Every structure is written in C-alpha cells, then in structure tokens.
C-alpha cells in the first residue's frame, strides 16, 4: 500500500520540483497554538510536516529545538497529546503527510505496539527516531513497517560507503540527509558537498533524499533544492516562532503569521528550482 509520503514525493517529482518538509515541535508554545500553526502549514507551502515529540533529553537537537521541547513540556504536552494533535489535524487535512520525529524513550514507555496502533489510527504516516540505529531495527523499525508506517532514517556527511547500505536497509518514505556534522540549527552547509553527497546516496537507493540542517530562508532552500528531492526546515521556523512570543513566552497575534510567512518564503525558494519532471 502506498503511503501519503510516497504519494507526495511522487507528486512533487512529477511537478518537477523538490518537496518542502517543515518541522515544528508538538505543543510549542501551547497545544492550541501548535494545532493552529501545524494546520496552517500546508496552505503556506509545506508538502510534508514533521512534528517533534517533546522529550526531556533531546541529545541530537540544537538550542532552538531543545527550547521548543521545554516550552511544550511546560505547557503540558505529552506523547498522548501529540497523537491527539495529529488526530485533530486530520479532521481538516487527510492528504498532507505527517512524520513524528523524536526519541525512542517516550515510545518505549508508552509501549511499542500500543504506540504504533495509535499512530496509525490517528493518521501518522512515518517516524524518525534519531537514537535508534539500524542495529536496533527489531525494537521499532520492523514493527513500524509491519504497521504500515514509513521508517525514515538519517544519513550524515560521516556516513561512508561501508555504512550507507546498513542505513538504507528497511528505510522507507525518504532518506533524511543531514547536511552538516553536529546539532540542528548550526552552520550553513557547503552546497557543493551536499550535491555530491546526494548524488552518491542516490546511486544506492531509489528513495527520495531530503536535505536538512542549515535552511534559513528562500535562498538557502533553493540552493539545496538544486540537488535534493526534498528540503527540510526546522530551527529557522522555531526561531521565528520564539521571536513572536511575548515576554512570558506566550503566543501573540503575530505568531501564526510570522511562521507561515517564513514557510511561504522558503516554499517560493524551493519551487523556483525546476527539475526534469518524472516521465
């Protein structure tokens, strides 16, 4: 059965462009605003939506996403409420792919089988679990695939020819290429190196390759869209969200508009780059 993720990437390819993948943290800055924000992303230009599952020890995330997780947890967000957020989103949008991204611990605590059944039922399409390497596929990856969810893996500049086949094993939906070594929201990537890395990866897989880390505006997104099948933006959206909050960290009248304006700008950059459409 074809998933929403596979359908959306195929649609973007047929249109001769890269997909825009956006990331926001569930419950940031509060559950109601978070739902309003995520619901506004498709109209602003997002093709795929990644939703962060707040966790107390987000070791792979940079300061911006860590702070977003802490705001969400302080607002009472939980894994159960994150699933509820997806359920609410699906009441008005049954087409945009949703990927939950985070760490294994909250899923393990909830129970893998229970979590997967709930995720499928509310309308989740894929998972990115950053602290589960391929060697641990039996823990979540294989059960997720059996449940009909895509399991999306990350590759990095240090993923060499020996490691790449292992990373690609059981990966589905798309491969997320991290364009820089380090935490999220850090330096700007070297676009020439990214293009070479994407070309190297695509020799080993037919999966779409989406590139993230370092996307800040339309220009950086367009540079990555030259070579990638998808462009991922997260920290820049969360920084914009944070800058719209009041002194107490609460949402303001500017919050939704500020984030969606940046998404629209980045979407324009991605769509500016035309590729050869699929035959």
C-alpha positions as CSV (number, residue, x, y, z in Angstrom):
1,X,0.0,0.0,0.0
2,X,1.3,3.4,-1.0
3,X,1.7,5.9,1.9
4,X,0.9,9.6,1.8
5,X,4.7,10.3,2.0
6,X,5.4,8.2,-1.1
7,X,2.4,9.8,-2.9
8,X,3.5,13.3,-2.1
9,X,7.1,12.9,-3.1
10,X,5.9,11.3,-6.4
11,X,3.6,14.3,-7.0
12,X,6.4,16.8,-6.4
13,X,8.7,14.9,-8.7
14,X,6.0,14.9,-11.4
15,X,5.7,18.6,-10.9
16,X,9.5,18.9,-11.5
17,X,10.4,20.3,-8.0
18,X,11.7,19.4,-4.6
19,X,9.3,18.9,-1.7
20,X,9.3,21.3,1.3
21,X,9.4,19.4,4.6
22,X,8.7,21.6,7.7
23,X,9.4,20.8,11.3
24,X,7.6,22.2,14.4
25,X,7.5,20.9,18.0
26,X,4.2,19.5,19.1
27,X,2.7,21.8,21.8
28,X,5.0,24.7,21.2
29,X,4.3,27.3,22.6
30,X,1.0,25.7,23.8
31,X,-1.2,22.9,22.4
32,X,-3.9,25.2,20.9
33,X,-1.5,27.4,19.1
34,X,0.5,24.4,18.0
35,X,-2.5,22.9,16.3
36,X,-3.3,26.2,14.6
37,X,0.3,26.5,13.4
38,X,0.5,23.0,12.0
39,X,-2.9,23.3,10.3
40,X,-1.7,26.4,8.5
41,X,1.5,24.9,7.1
42,X,0.1,23.2,4.0
43,X,-1.6,26.3,2.7
44,X,1.7,28.2,3.3
45,X,3.5,25.7,1.1
46,X,4.6,22.7,3.2
47,X,4.4,19.4,1.4
48,X,5.3,17.2,4.3
49,X,5.1,18.0,8.0
50,X,7.4,16.7,10.7
51,X,6.1,17.1,14.2
52,X,8.5,16.8,17.1
53,X,7.6,14.6,20.1
54,X,8.8,16.6,23.1
55,X,11.4,14.8,25.3
56,X,13.4,15.8,28.3
57,X,16.8,14.7,26.9
58,X,16.9,15.7,23.2
59,X,20.7,15.0,22.7
60,X,20.7,15.5,18.9
61,X,18.9,18.8,18.9
62,X,20.4,22.3,19.0
63,X,19.4,25.0,21.4
64,X,16.3,26.2,19.5
65,X,14.6,22.8,19.2
66,X,15.6,21.9,22.8
67,X,14.0,25.2,24.0
68,X,10.9,24.4,21.9
69,X,10.6,21.0,23.6
70,X,10.9,22.5,27.0
71,X,8.2,25.1,26.2
72,X,5.9,22.3,25.0
73,X,6.6,20.1,28.1
74,X,5.9,23.2,30.4
75,X,2.6,23.7,28.6
76,X,1.6,20.1,29.4
77,X,2.4,18.4,26.1
78,X,2.8,14.6,26.2
79,X,3.1,11.8,23.6
80,X,-0.6,11.1,24.1
81,X,-1.4,14.7,23.4
82,X,0.9,14.7,20.4
83,X,-1.1,11.8,18.9
84,X,-4.2,13.8,19.7
85,X,-2.8,16.8,17.8
86,X,-2.4,14.6,14.7
87,X,-6.0,13.4,15.1
88,X,-7.2,17.0,15.3
89,X,-5.2,17.9,12.2
90,X,-6.6,15.1,10.2
91,X,-10.2,16.4,10.7
92,X,-9.4,19.1,8.2
93,X,-6.5,17.6,6.1
94,X,-6.4,14.0,5.0
95,X,-3.7,14.4,2.4
96,X,-0.6,16.1,3.9
97,X,1.9,13.5,5.2
98,X,2.7,13.6,8.9
99,X,6.0,12.4,10.3
100,X,6.6,12.1,14.0
101,X,10.2,12.8,14.9
102,X,11.9,12.3,18.2
103,X,13.5,9.7,20.6
104,X,12.7,6.2,21.5
105,X,12.2,6.5,25.2
106,X,8.7,8.0,25.2
107,X,7.6,5.4,22.7
108,X,9.1,2.6,24.8
109,X,7.4,3.9,27.9
110,X,4.0,4.0,26.1
111,X,4.6,0.6,24.6
112,X,5.7,0.0,21.0
113,X,2.6,-2.0,19.9
114,X,0.2,0.5,21.6
115,X,2.0,3.5,20.1
116,X,2.1,2.1,16.6
117,X,-1.6,1.2,16.7
118,X,-2.5,4.7,17.9
119,X,-0.2,6.4,15.4
120,X,-1.7,4.5,12.5
121,X,-5.2,5.2,13.8
122,X,-4.8,8.9,14.2
123,X,-3.2,9.4,10.7
124,X,0.6,9.4,11.2
125,X,2.5,8.3,8.1
126,X,6.1,8.0,9.2
127,X,8.6,8.0,12.0
128,X,12.1,9.4,12.5
129,X,13.6,8.1,15.7
130,X,17.1,9.6,15.9
131,X,18.5,7.4,18.7
132,X,17.7,4.0,17.1
133,X,20.5,2.8,14.8
134,X,19.8,0.1,12.2
135,X,21.3,-2.5,14.6
136,X,18.2,-1.9,16.7
137,X,15.6,-2.4,13.9
138,X,13.7,-5.1,15.8
139,X,12.8,-2.6,18.5
140,X,10.7,-0.3,16.4
141,X,11.6,-0.1,12.7
142,X,10.4,-3.6,11.7
143,X,7.1,-3.3,13.8
144,X,6.5,0.1,12.3
145,X,6.9,-1.1,8.7
146,X,4.5,-4.0,9.5
147,X,2.0,-1.5,10.8
148,X,2.1,0.4,7.5
149,X,4.2,3.3,8.6
150,X,7.3,4.6,6.8
151,X,10.5,4.5,8.9
152,X,12.8,7.3,7.8
153,X,16.5,7.2,8.6
154,X,19.1,9.9,8.8
155,X,22.4,9.9,6.9
156,X,25.2,12.4,7.6
157,X,28.5,13.5,6.0
158,X,30.2,10.8,8.0
159,X,28.0,8.0,6.6
160,X,30.6,6.3,4.4
161,X,30.2,3.7,1.6
162,X,30.6,0.9,4.2
163,X,27.8,2.3,6.5
164,X,25.4,3.5,3.9
165,X,23.9,0.1,2.9
166,X,23.1,-0.5,6.6
167,X,21.4,2.9,6.9
168,X,19.3,2.2,3.8
169,X,18.2,-1.2,5.0
170,X,14.5,-1.0,6.0
171,X,14.4,2.7,5.4
172,X,11.2,3.8,3.6
173,X,9.4,7.0,2.6
174,X,12.5,9.1,2.1
175,X,16.1,9.3,3.4
176,X,16.9,12.4,5.5
177,X,20.4,13.7,4.7
178,X,21.8,15.9,7.5
179,X,23.9,18.4,5.5
180,X,26.3,19.3,8.3
181,X,28.0,17.4,11.1
182,X,26.7,18.5,14.5
183,X,23.5,19.6,16.1
184,X,20.4,21.2,14.5
185,X,20.3,24.9,13.7
186,X,24.1,25.2,13.4
187,X,26.3,26.3,10.4
188,X,25.3,26.8,6.8
189,X,26.0,23.8,4.6
190,X,28.6,23.6,1.8
191,X,26.2,23.3,-1.1
192,X,28.7,21.7,-3.5
193,X,29.5,19.0,-1.0
194,X,25.7,18.4,-0.4
195,X,25.1,17.9,-4.1
196,X,28.0,15.4,-4.3
197,X,26.7,13.5,-1.2
198,X,23.1,13.4,-2.6
199,X,24.4,12.0,-5.9
200,X,26.4,9.4,-4.1
201,X,23.5,8.3,-2.0
202,X,21.1,8.1,-5.0
203,X,23.4,5.6,-6.7
204,X,22.5,3.2,-3.8
205,X,18.7,3.9,-3.5
206,X,15.6,4.9,-5.3
207,X,14.3,6.6,-2.2
208,X,13.9,10.4,-2.4
209,X,16.6,12.2,-0.5
210,X,15.5,15.2,1.6
211,X,18.3,17.5,2.9
212,X,18.0,19.4,6.2
213,X,20.1,21.4,8.8
214,X,21.1,25.0,7.9
215,X,18.0,26.0,5.9
216,X,17.2,29.6,7.0
217,X,15.5,31.3,4.0
218,X,14.4,31.0,0.4
219,X,18.0,31.4,-0.9
220,X,19.4,28.5,1.2
221,X,16.4,26.4,0.4
222,X,16.7,27.0,-3.3
223,X,20.4,26.1,-3.1
224,X,19.6,22.7,-1.6
225,X,16.6,22.1,-4.0
226,X,19.1,22.1,-6.9
227,X,20.2,18.6,-5.9
228,X,17.8,17.3,-3.3
229,X,14.4,15.7,-3.7
230,X,13.2,17.5,-0.6
231,X,14.3,20.4,1.6
232,X,13.8,20.3,5.4
233,X,13.5,23.4,7.6
234,X,13.0,23.3,11.3
235,X,15.2,25.6,13.5
236,X,14.5,28.7,11.4
237,X,10.8,28.2,11.9
238,X,11.2,27.6,15.6
239,X,13.4,30.7,16.0
240,X,10.7,32.8,14.2
241,X,8.1,31.3,16.5
242,X,10.1,32.1,19.6
243,X,10.7,35.7,18.4
244,X,7.0,36.2,18.1
245,X,6.2,35.3,21.7
246,X,5.7,37.8,24.5
247,X,8.0,38.2,27.5
248,X,6.3,35.4,29.3
249,X,6.7,33.0,26.3
250,X,3.1,33.1,25.3
251,X,1.8,33.2,21.8
252,X,0.8,36.6,20.4
253,X,-1.2,37.9,17.4
254,X,2.0,37.7,15.4
255,X,2.9,34.1,16.0
256,X,0.9,32.3,13.2
257,X,1.5,35.0,10.6
258,X,5.3,35.1,11.3
259,X,5.8,31.4,10.9
260,X,3.6,30.9,7.9
261,X,5.2,33.9,6.2
262,X,8.6,32.3,6.5
263,X,7.3,29.0,5.3
264,X,5.8,30.7,2.2
265,X,9.1,32.4,1.5
266,X,11.0,29.2,1.7
267,X,8.4,27.4,-0.3
268,X,8.8,30.0,-3.1
269,X,12.6,29.4,-3.0
270,X,12.1,25.6,-3.3
271,X,9.6,26.0,-6.1
272,X,11.8,28.4,-8.0
273,X,14.2,25.5,-8.8
274,X,12.8,23.5,-11.7
275,X,13.9,19.9,-12.3
276,X,13.2,17.4,-15.0
277,X,9.8,16.0,-14.3
278,X,9.3,12.3,-14.0
279,X,8.4,10.6,-17.3
